[in-house]
Amino acid sequence: MSASKRITRRQFIRLAGTTAAGAALAACGPAATPAAPAAVPTTAPAAAPTTAPATVATTAPAVATGGKVRIAVGGWAEQNMKDLLAKTEFTKKTGIDVEIVLRTDTKETELTRLASAVQAGTSPYDVIDFEDELTTSFSQAGYVIGLDDVVPQDLWDDFSPEMIAYSKTWSAYKGETFRVIHNWEMPYWWYRKDWFDAKGVAVPKTWDDVKGMGKVFTDEGKGVWATEDGLIKGAFLNVYLAWVTLQAGGNPFDVGEPYKMALQYTYDLMYTNKVMNPASLQKDYNTQNGDYVADKVAFMRQWPFFGDVARSKDNEKWFSEDKVVVALPPVGPGGKAGSTYPAGWGWGIIKTSPNLAEAKEALKFLVSNEFAAEAMKLTPPAFWFLSARKSVLAAAPQDNWLVKQMKMYTDAGVIGVRPFHPRFVEALTILEDTASAYLTKQASLDDSMKQAKDQLAALK
């Protein structure tokens, strides 16, 4: 895989959209195979607003007076937003002009920008699209307003039960909603069906099944492993720890028996059963994907952007559909309902917005069923707005691979809630440091658990 195809989960959405128009966005992949977008910068230009067409929605709420609203999105979503606002004629229907502003690309830089602005009583924008981690920071700091009196009353009827459970944990604080999600995606369980067929074995469905895959696929001499992951510290390892502990039936931040079970299971996969490549602890998702397309991995947990990597022009000689099949994830001791979890992005309103009335009307529209469905009707569809909402799944292209996978996981009841901690960023660093010490054989399991528990207790 060439360096030109090193993309993030966010970039995959743009690629996915262009792909779906041409083939099936297979795992987030292309169709008409347009060139990949330039890498999303880690910091968006501080003053790089782009004016959206003065237009927006088929069912936009009526507003008595005009005005202007600034909507902040990541660079990967800029064109989708412009296209959607133009197609749905928001400005024409409401009298509100819209300016699309680029937010920064990382939670750290965005938190710094908004903290200084809110403390000064100003804001660089009115409505912002933001991720899970910032929801915790923004709501607890009082940087965004509550939305329960703003959103349409029938909004939650359109959400799947799993999305509602997720929203109560990750988009609310003290029972009040501060964000409404539009992007909701989860890791999928990818496998080499061609390899499994050749070996005459079934894709693993349980933890015990996974443990038996080392003797089937791993060949250390050739650098081939049954599975691999991106477990380098810096949030990658924490994402996995949350996933595997959820499968064990718990939350890693509780540092309880499920977490201990998950750590032991991971250690055994690496060293006892020879299933997972221990070098995963030095790999990120790009390296992991590169190993998969280099025929070094039989199956793996990965976010949907891998589908685009697999179907890229760089890998067209390698690619075939039976190399990137998606199955349900293995069921752990906690049962199938916690087999995987989603992460999301959504809309909120900055407390110090100088255009609060217009911002509220804009948010009502952005979270409406009509706007959500319209995103799926663009050519190509705007998959940055894909979720398990009823209106979205009904409007999305039914033959699209990504839509099929979302429906498969939703219908199977395998989607749990992402494990939460009120001081998420600090807590994940503690888990990563203590877990990696155990997984690299620098500390015992009991010592790793004690260190994690003591350090997390000090955060409270």
Secondary structure as UniProt FT lines:
FT   HELIX           3..5
FT   HELIX           9..20
FT   TURN            21..22
FT   TURN            26..28
FT   TURN            46..47
FT   STRAND          50..51
FT   TURN            58..59
FT   STRAND          67..73
FT   HELIX           75..77
FT   HELIX           78..88
FT   HELIX           90..94
FT   STRAND          96..102
FT   HELIX           107..119
FT   TURN            120..121
FT   STRAND          127..131
FT   HELIX           132..141
FT   TURN            148..150
FT   TURN            153..154
FT   HELIX           155..158
FT   HELIX           161..170
FT   STRAND          172..173
FT   TURN            174..175
FT   STRAND          176..177
FT   STRAND          180..185
FT   STRAND          188..191
FT   HELIX           193..199
FT   HELIX           207..211
FT   TURN            212..213
FT   HELIX           214..217
FT   HELIX           220..222
FT   STRAND          224..227
FT   TURN            233..235
FT   HELIX           236..247
FT   TURN            248..249
FT   HELIX           252..254
FT   HELIX           257..267
FT   HELIX           268..272
FT   HELIX           278..282
FT   HELIX           285..293
FT   TURN            294..295
FT   STRAND          297..302
FT   TURN            304..305
FT   HELIX           306..310
FT   HELIX           313..315
FT   TURN            316..318
FT   HELIX           321..323
FT   STRAND          325..327
FT   TURN            333..334
FT   HELIX           336..338
FT   STRAND          343..350
FT   TURN            351..352
FT   TURN            354..355
FT   HELIX           356..366
FT   HELIX           369..377
FT   HELIX           383..385
FT   HELIX           390..395
FT   TURN            398..399
FT   HELIX           401..412
FT   TURN            422..423
FT   HELIX           424..439
FT   TURN            440..441
FT   HELIX           445..457
FT   TURN            458..459
//
